[in-house]
């Protein structure tokens, strides 16, 4: 379970997150949607402390951290929480000097100190899961954007995190390549992988998520099932946001 209680985040005078409280169940897939600057990526990055909240509390499994203004949490406490998460970034961020399988193995070797044969077996298993086993020895520069993102997903899954965090996983891809990534994430959702994703891609949110949180100006405006949020939103701000999108969305729910 992920529990966020009264999370606030300020960058100087910029109040980015305002009193956000959410509870996300194990095995659930939550999509954070909203306009640019609404706070969704900051909230996502706060879950694994790439951004440190100004105040509030985060509970992830058995790990719990309280935040107060002017006090940074200890590194050991940050790592205890962060090691329960896997992160998928918008621009893949693969290591260019490592092959696909080397990217997936890297954290297992350097952080978890696995033996090479065990790490390689785990990496091949995950590359197979994301449809990239045939490109195990390829360099990132030879892969398409969709292929790179699938390798990045495998890398994030390698240490068996409690939750997979995806920050705009399809926004750097054209629609055809994005479909490859949507399919992989859909498969992971069907297998019960806990995920939280910040996204502008309503196709991704509607197909993969079972819960949608709409944020604007740092607050949760509305939350609910994808069909309710995207087809019959209750709040006027949500209605305006959905109406402003010129993307055709297929609701496979």
Backbone torsions as a table, in degrees:
resi	resn	phi	psi	omega
1	UNK	NA	140.5	172.8
2	UNK	-111.3	126.1	179.0
3	UNK	-126.7	119.7	175.6
4	UNK	-109.1	125.2	-176.5
5	UNK	-123.8	116.1	173.4
6	UNK	53.2	46.0	-178.0
7	UNK	-74.7	127.8	174.4
8	UNK	-123.2	143.5	174.3
9	UNK	-141.2	126.4	177.1
10	UNK	-125.1	137.6	168.8
11	UNK	-110.7	93.3	-173.4
12	UNK	63.7	-122.5	179.6
13	UNK	-88.1	-2.4	-178.8
14	UNK	-88.2	111.2	-177.6
15	UNK	-91.2	98.4	-169.4
16	UNK	-88.0	-41.1	177.8
17	UNK	-122.2	134.7	-172.0
18	UNK	-128.7	101.8	171.3
19	UNK	52.8	54.2	-178.4
20	UNK	-92.9	126.1	176.3
21	UNK	-128.2	123.7	-180.0
22	UNK	-142.8	146.5	171.5
23	UNK	-123.4	122.9	-175.8
24	UNK	-118.9	122.3	-173.2
25	UNK	-78.7	154.7	172.4
26	UNK	-58.9	137.8	178.8
27	UNK	82.6	-1.5	179.9
28	UNK	-90.8	159.7	174.9
29	UNK	-123.5	117.6	-177.2
30	UNK	-114.2	129.1	175.8
31	UNK	-104.4	126.9	173.4
32	UNK	-96.8	116.7	-177.7
33	UNK	-124.6	163.2	178.8
34	UNK	149.8	174.9	-178.0
35	UNK	-68.6	160.0	174.5
36	UNK	-57.4	135.8	-178.4
37	UNK	83.7	3.4	-178.2
38	UNK	-78.3	-16.6	176.0
39	UNK	113.3	0.1	-173.4
40	UNK	-66.8	-43.1	180.0
41	UNK	-69.6	-36.8	177.0
42	UNK	-63.8	-40.7	178.0
43	UNK	-64.8	-43.7	178.6
44	UNK	-59.7	-46.7	-177.5
45	UNK	-70.8	-19.3	176.0
46	UNK	-73.1	-26.5	-177.4
47	UNK	-63.4	-38.2	177.8
48	UNK	-107.7	16.4	170.8
49	UNK	65.7	26.1	163.7
50	UNK	-66.9	-27.5	166.2
51	UNK	-118.6	128.9	-179.4
52	UNK	-89.9	118.9	178.3
53	UNK	-57.7	148.8	176.3
54	UNK	-72.3	-37.9	176.7
55	UNK	-157.2	166.4	-178.5
56	UNK	115.0	-168.8	-176.6
57	UNK	-138.7	138.6	172.6
58	UNK	-121.3	129.8	173.3
59	UNK	-120.6	126.9	177.9
60	UNK	-132.1	105.9	-173.2
61	UNK	62.2	-124.9	-179.9
62	UNK	-88.8	-9.3	-178.3
63	UNK	-87.6	136.4	179.9
64	UNK	-139.4	135.9	178.0
65	UNK	-133.5	132.8	174.0
66	UNK	-104.0	142.0	-177.5
67	UNK	-121.8	137.6	175.3
68	UNK	-134.1	148.9	-178.6
69	UNK	-57.0	134.9	175.6
70	UNK	82.3	2.2	179.9
71	UNK	-127.7	121.7	178.8
72	UNK	-89.8	141.1	176.9
73	UNK	-69.6	155.3	178.6
74	UNK	-67.6	151.6	-177.1
75	UNK	-61.1	-39.9	-179.9
76	UNK	-62.3	-39.2	178.2
77	UNK	-68.1	-39.2	177.2
78	UNK	-62.2	-46.2	-178.4
79	UNK	-65.8	-35.4	179.0
80	UNK	-60.7	-38.9	178.1
81	UNK	-79.5	-44.1	-173.6
82	UNK	-64.8	-33.2	-177.8
83	UNK	-70.5	-7.0	175.2
84	UNK	-91.8	2.6	-176.9
85	UNK	-121.5	152.2	167.9
86	UNK	-119.8	140.8	-173.4
87	UNK	-119.6	130.0	174.1
88	UNK	-114.7	122.9	-173.8
89	UNK	-98.4	162.9	-179.1
90	UNK	-60.4	-42.0	-174.3
91	UNK	-107.8	33.2	169.2
92	UNK	69.4	-56.0	178.8
93	UNK	55.0	42.0	171.7
94	UNK	-73.0	152.6	175.7
95	UNK	-75.6	116.4	-173.9
96	UNK	-66.8	-22.0	-178.2
97	UNK	-90.7	5.0	179.1
98	UNK	-117.6	143.4	172.2
99	UNK	-68.3	175.1	178.6
100	UNK	-56.3	-48.4	-178.7
101	UNK	-69.5	-32.6	176.2
102	UNK	-63.8	-38.5	176.6
103	UNK	-60.9	-43.8	-177.7
104	UNK	-70.3	-34.2	-178.3
105	UNK	-76.6	-25.3	-166.5
106	UNK	-54.0	-51.0	-178.5
107	UNK	-65.9	-34.6	178.8
108	UNK	-65.4	-36.9	-178.6
109	UNK	-78.2	-47.6	-170.8
110	UNK	-87.7	-31.4	-178.0
111	UNK	-96.7	-50.6	-176.2
112	UNK	-89.6	-9.5	176.1
113	UNK	60.9	37.3	176.0
114	UNK	-71.5	151.5	170.7
115	UNK	-67.4	152.1	-171.8
116	UNK	-60.3	-39.5	-177.2
117	UNK	-68.2	-37.2	177.1
118	UNK	-67.4	-42.6	179.4
119	UNK	-64.3	-40.2	179.9
120	UNK	-65.4	-41.3	178.7
121	UNK	-63.0	-42.4	178.4
122	UNK	-64.5	-42.4	-179.4
123	UNK	-63.9	-43.0	178.9
124	UNK	-64.5	-38.5	177.5
125	UNK	-59.5	-44.0	-177.9
126	UNK	-74.5	-37.7	175.6
127	UNK	-62.2	-36.5	174.8
128	UNK	-63.0	-42.3	-179.2
129	UNK	-60.1	-37.8	-177.9
130	UNK	-96.5	10.4	176.5
131	UNK	74.1	29.6	-176.7
132	UNK	-125.7	15.7	-179.5
133	UNK	-61.9	-32.0	-179.2
134	UNK	-72.1	-11.4	179.3
135	UNK	-112.5	22.6	-174.9
136	UNK	-56.2	-37.1	-175.9
137	UNK	-99.3	11.7	-179.7
138	UNK	-83.2	149.4	175.7
139	UNK	-84.8	148.0	-179.6
140	UNK	-53.2	-35.5	-177.5
141	UNK	-65.7	-17.1	180.0
142	UNK	-96.1	-1.1	-176.5
143	UNK	-100.9	149.3	173.5
144	UNK	-70.1	168.2	178.7
145	UNK	-60.8	-41.9	178.7
146	UNK	-63.7	-38.5	177.6
147	UNK	-66.7	-41.9	178.2
148	UNK	-61.9	-40.5	-179.1
149	UNK	-68.0	-34.0	177.0
150	UNK	-67.3	-37.8	174.6
151	UNK	-64.6	-39.9	178.9
152	UNK	-63.0	-36.7	176.8
153	UNK	-65.1	-44.3	177.5
154	UNK	-59.3	-43.2	179.3
155	UNK	-60.9	-42.4	-179.3
156	UNK	-66.1	-30.6	-179.1
157	UNK	-82.2	-14.8	-170.8
158	UNK	-53.2	-46.5	-177.7
159	UNK	-83.9	13.8	-180.0
160	UNK	56.8	59.6	-178.0
161	UNK	-68.8	157.2	176.3
162	UNK	-68.9	-32.8	-178.4
163	UNK	-142.6	140.0	176.0
164	UNK	-101.1	123.0	-180.0
165	UNK	-105.4	127.6	-176.8
166	UNK	-123.3	117.0	-179.2
167	UNK	-101.3	100.3	-179.5
168	UNK	50.3	58.4	-171.7
169	UNK	-67.8	-16.0	-179.0
170	UNK	-115.8	-1.7	-169.7
171	UNK	-71.2	-21.6	179.5
172	UNK	-90.5	6.8	-173.4
173	UNK	-116.1	148.8	172.5
174	UNK	-73.8	164.8	-172.3
175	UNK	-54.9	-38.8	-177.6
176	UNK	-67.4	-43.8	178.7
177	UNK	-71.5	-33.5	177.7
178	UNK	-61.7	-33.9	-179.5
179	UNK	-61.1	-34.2	177.3
180	UNK	-60.4	-42.9	-177.5
181	UNK	-72.3	-40.9	177.8
182	UNK	-58.4	-42.1	-179.3
183	UNK	-64.4	-42.3	178.5
184	UNK	-62.8	-46.2	-179.9
185	UNK	-66.1	-35.3	176.1
186	UNK	-62.1	-41.7	179.4
187	UNK	-64.2	-42.7	178.4
188	UNK	-63.0	-38.7	177.9
189	UNK	-63.0	-42.3	179.2
190	UNK	-64.0	-28.3	179.1
191	UNK	-82.6	-2.8	176.4
192	UNK	92.4	16.4	177.2
193	UNK	-69.2	128.0	175.9
194	UNK	-74.4	126.5	-177.7
195	UNK	-137.5	146.6	167.9
196	UNK	-129.9	128.1	-178.1
197	UNK	-133.0	136.4	170.5
198	UNK	-96.1	126.3	-173.9
199	UNK	-155.3	148.5	167.5
200	UNK	-95.3	-8.4	-172.5
201	UNK	-86.6	98.1	-177.5
202	UNK	-69.9	-24.3	173.3
203	UNK	-61.9	-45.8	177.4
204	UNK	-61.3	-48.7	-177.4
205	UNK	-62.4	-40.7	-176.5
206	UNK	-72.8	-32.2	-177.5
207	UNK	-85.4	-31.1	-170.8
208	UNK	-104.6	-39.3	-171.6
209	UNK	-82.5	148.9	169.1
210	UNK	-106.8	-3.4	178.1
211	UNK	-147.1	136.3	-179.8
212	UNK	-122.5	134.7	175.9
213	UNK	-118.3	119.9	178.9
214	UNK	-97.8	120.1	179.7
215	UNK	-113.1	143.3	173.3
216	UNK	-149.8	134.9	179.3
217	UNK	53.6	33.9	173.3
218	UNK	82.3	8.7	178.8
219	UNK	-126.5	155.3	174.0
220	UNK	-80.6	112.1	-179.2
221	UNK	-82.3	-41.4	-174.9
222	UNK	-162.3	147.4	175.4
223	UNK	-144.9	155.6	-179.4
224	UNK	164.7	-166.5	177.9
225	UNK	-67.5	148.9	-179.5
226	UNK	-53.4	-43.6	-178.4
227	UNK	-60.3	-40.7	-179.5
228	UNK	-68.5	-44.4	-176.7
229	UNK	-69.1	-42.1	-173.5
230	UNK	-86.3	-24.8	-176.9
231	UNK	-108.8	-36.4	-178.4
232	UNK	-136.0	59.7	179.2
233	UNK	-64.5	150.0	-178.6
234	UNK	-91.4	-35.9	-174.1
235	UNK	-85.6	142.6	-179.1
236	UNK	-63.5	-36.2	179.9
237	UNK	-65.1	-39.5	177.5
238	UNK	-64.7	-42.9	178.9
239	UNK	-58.3	-43.1	-179.7
240	UNK	-64.8	-40.6	-179.4
241	UNK	-64.4	-47.2	-179.4
242	UNK	-63.3	-41.2	-179.2
243	UNK	-66.4	-27.0	-176.9
244	UNK	-77.8	-14.6	-177.7
245	UNK	-81.6	131.4	-179.6
246	UNK	-99.7	24.4	-177.4
247	UNK	-100.7	131.4	174.3
248	UNK	-77.1	125.0	-176.1
249	UNK	-115.5	131.6	175.2
250	UNK	-101.1	124.4	-175.1
251	UNK	-96.4	94.8	-179.2
252	UNK	-92.8	63.2	-178.8
253	UNK	-131.1	NA	NA
